[in-house]
Amino acid sequence: MTKVLVLFYSSYGHIHTMAQAVAEGARQVPGVTVDVKQVPETVPQEVRHNAGYQDFEVPVATVAELETYDAIIFGTPSRFGNMAAQMKQFIDQCGGLWARNAMVGKVGGVFTSTGSQHGGQESVILSFQIALQHLGMLIAGMPYTFQEQTRIDHIIGGSPYGAGTVAGGASELQPTETDLAGARFQGAHIAQIAARLVATPSVTEQPELV
């Protein structure tokens, strides 16, 4: 079996909704099992309550378990054009995995949400991918075979770098059906790539020099 993890951080529910769609898409690929988990919260509960943050009945991931998956699809809202601090803190704990090359050859992807159309839809994903490449992961986005990302008749998120949604300045919007379709597409796309890699010799094996 090919193991896929959808790992997210969500404040107001937009990324949580997108994560469920990503997982739905990945589960459509035969031979793939999918887990959905969230990273630990770093904001005090009182602050979360006052800010209107949502709680999710989703298991909390540990850094140690990341290496047990063949693909990881990360979801984070934008914070000034970068990933959320909660996700960054989690990623920053991956030094031990990096030192052992434990993530090399695994497939990685990112999806996001922003307050506006130009609030970091691309910069969040592109900057996130830097960390994944340092870990040795293979990057997969949302190619233009998902043609809905070119629509201009209504506000949508997403780009060739990954799925996305626009939450609105007061988080009043919800993911559109186009956004959710993009999330499902990316989930299936990455799961398919991971399944093909699992069926072949490990890309981490070094060829014998002659």
Sequence and secondary structure as in RCSB ss.txt:
>XXXX:A:sequence
MTKVLVLFYSSYGHIHTMAQAVAEGARQVPGVTVDVKQVPETVPQEVRHNAGYQDFEVPVATVAELETYDAIIFG
TPSRFGNMAAQMKQFIDQCGGLWARNAMVGKVGGVFTSTGSQHGGQESVILSFQIALQHLGMLIAGMPYTFQEQT
RIDHIIGGSPYGAGTVAGGASELQPTETDLAGARFQGAHIAQIAARLVATPSVTEQPELV
>XXXX:A:secstr
 EEEEEEE  SSSHHHHHHHHHHHHHHTSTTEEEEEEE    S HHHHHHHT       B  GGGGGG SEEEEE
EEEETTEE HHHHHHHTTTHHHHHTTTTTT EEEEEEEESSTTSSHHHHHHHHHHHHHHTT EE    TTSGGGG
  SS    BTTB EEE  TTS     HHHHHHHHHHHHHHHHHHHHHHTS  TTS     
